């Protein structure tokens, strides 16, 4: 898809050249998360999400005390 869009914009190179150009831009694998344990009642976990998008987005926060 990217190659097609670039060709429509005037790119005359091939897929191999494009892959070689983009190779350094690839993200490295994220490091794994390190878990930890806390005694009961000493930790809160929270998640934020968008339930409705558009002109008036609705944000939601869910918090759980562990």
Secondary structure, DSSP 8 states (H G I E B T S, - for coil): -HHHHHHHTT----HHHHHHHHGGGS-------------TTS-EEEEEEEEE-STT-EEEEEEEE-
